[in-house]
Amino acid sequence: MALVVQKYGGSSLESADRIKRVAERIVETRKAGNDVVVVCSAMGDTTDELLDLAQQVNPAPPERELDMLLTAGERISNALVAMAIEALGAEARSFSGSQAGVITTSAHQNARIIDVTPGRVQEALDQGQVVLVAGFQGVSQDTKDITTLGRGGSDTTAVAVAAAMNADVCEIYTDVDGVYTADPRIVPNARHLERVPYEEMLELAATGAKVLHLRAVEYARRYGVALHVRSSYSPKPGTIVSGSVEDLSVEQAMITGVSHDRSEAKVTVRGVPDNPGVAGRIFRVVADAEIDIDMVLQNVSSTDSGLTDITFTVARSNGAEAVAELEKIKDELGFEQVVYDDRVGKVSLVGAGMRSHPGVTATFCEALSNAGVNIEIINTSEIRISVLVRDTQLDDAVRALHEAFDLGGDEEAVVYAGSGR
Amino acid sequence: MALVVQKYGGSSLESADRIKRVAERIVETRKAGNDVVVVCSAMGDTTDELLDLAQQVNPAPPERELDMLLTAGERISNALVAMAIEALGAEARSFSGSQAGVITTSAHQNARIIDVTPGRVQEALDQGQVVLVAGFQGVSQDTKDITTLGRGGSDTTAVAVAAAMNADVCEIYTDVDGVYTADPRIVPNARHLERVPYEEMLELAATGAKVLHLRAVEYARRYGVALHVRSSYSPKPGTIVSGSVEDLSVEQAMITGVSHDRSEAKVTVRGVPDNPGVAGRIFRVVADAEIDIDMVLQNVSSTDSGLTDITFTVARSNGAEAVAELEKIKDELGFEQVVYDDRVGKVSLVGAGMRSHPGVTATFCEALSNAGVNIEIINTSEIRISVLVRDTQLDDAVRALHEAFDLGGDEEAVVYAGSGR
């Protein structure tokens, strides 16, 4: 008998009918002889509706109370799925994050899981029950207050519970049937991937692949939890995320896929005096506003003027704040102006093969050049190359790279309704 | 500094605007120098909406999961009220029933409070915070599962918290400004009551006065918690429920009010053999179906036939089941037929004064007779007389009794919108 952890996202639970279908799949897994622990997100738009109510009563809602509010969403969906399971003749018990022993830091809205003590979950499993654990939530070790885990929180709950219980697999059900070599809506012959090592999945998730959340993949890698990314609407096998690129032979290590991201914006600080410490001051001001910087470019300074430009990217949602923070130090640093540009996109190539195959960067740049795509910033890791391009050329760039590295399959990928989340 | 417990019902919280108004009243109470603990029901129709969802996924939802589901409603409203309080510059902390130490039996949907251990509530009060406790919910002492308290649960939570914390007063905010000598929609000159002893309030609540729930009054009486029933929409003082009729002098003991109830139905078992044990058998069958019997009438048997009729009342919602249970023993007992009649209403007169004033029953019957109202069943306690009448004559009966016992005031009562809950 295996222990299977299954996680279902909000769109798989958006109505009573969808909940019944999810319950059928859970009961099938149980009847096949497995112990089953299920982690559910809140139904459909519940979280947004609750956030909207919060805004109406307090434009800056206190974080502790916001967590108290939002966690109600997962309690509702988990209880409903438990009821639907019982309607099919199996036994089920739902637990809040706190009841399931999900212990976190006290950073509301962005708590980290410190420990999972699944005593009650194990007890219910031992009694033959399907166990539901409310995703996205936990209880603070210090204050005993209810916390939430931030974006991708339910994926992280599932992985953490799987790790604590030594589960055989953690199945992440979503609206696509796994990870592809590129977004099938942009590249029609994108190929379905059977297996992706953790490091590559981390790079894909960090560069725009939305199928899995970065933190959940990090957690799975740290505890060696095998993830199975599958579709809620199809019985087809999905993509297994497991193993390390270190274990791959040179022959196995390949280029895995192309990811893209439309969520960043480019900020350029023009005419910066090229003195030591000025760049550091600029990045410190942005960091102090709790804004993450992704790509960075510093031009060689013109020998005549002694001035340089510093360019970096941030999330578009942080763009206005980053600019405002920089304007505050304009006189202090003596730069000329801040230019904000959100008509950009980022395309990335990921694959362990580039560690052992020289020439990948050359092929990458040639492919974009041949497609008429100009590179604005380039940024690499051991197993990834990312470039910033015009947003209007992003799809072309994805297709050109996918073609140049011969990633396509023989047939067209199936695109599921709603896979645009 | 006083400790004030305030309870707000769902209609006072049905929108963001209403929540803000409730928050204003809470903050006023805090700023007046009081410690404040607030118990909120779920917003407006939330509970009904959740019940509807439950029905859609499982027509017979498991009780444990139903409690897990329904309690989300109070968590939402309490967190929102906390946010609205903070928007006004005061500090607030919301706690679930479990966090607030509301320990109950494990009877889901109808749990009884065993104990309240308000350590975290007291700690937050000591830090100057307004504390919100989710009404209607607790945690089972035995199973640690989430429970709900059944009808009137939030009133009971408020009273139990007030008792455990030795509060100076427990204010129950509702859509009317207190208890009246009769329903002002039926009797325009019904008089507002300043103070009602516990026993009279118990009789009024048990016979149809909807302003307070029976269990909450029972709890308040047992622990000596003074209740103040007030309107959410008006600053006027409401009705204080406190003290015993035992403490009233003969002069103080009066007739307090007239209540009425349209929720009962009359069941008559005709042609019952008048043998010992037959009546007991009939009532046992009904009790075994967990149906409460209210009023009972056994006619004197006709000497000719040796047959009698047995008549009793039950809640209309249980009527069909009571009849079905009785039909099953028709042949065994040999009675003629079961007649079901829900065109009835009950009118009651309540007041400690009837203990010491002979003639109240006579005046009662004369008043109804003069109004042309026929009495079908009569039933009395030490401080109450109730009769069953035709439903079409119920309003006339209420008015006739109110007039006969001179209960009216000089002015017309104000009827608030929505007071028909």
Interface residues (C-beta under 8 A of the other chain):
Chain A: A16 I19 K20 A23 L50 L53 A54 Q56 V57 N58 P59 A60 P61 P62 R64 E65 L66 M68 L69 T71 A72 G73 R75 I76 N78 A79 L80 V81 A82 M83 A84 E86 A87 A92 R93 S94 S96 Q99 R120 K144 I146
Chain B: A16 I19 K20 A23 L50 L53 A54 Q56 V57 N58 P59 A60 P61 P62 R64 E65 L66 M68 L69 T71 A72 G73 R75 I76 N78 A79 L80 V81 A82 M83 A84 E86 A87 A92 R93 S94 S96 Q99 R120 K144 I146
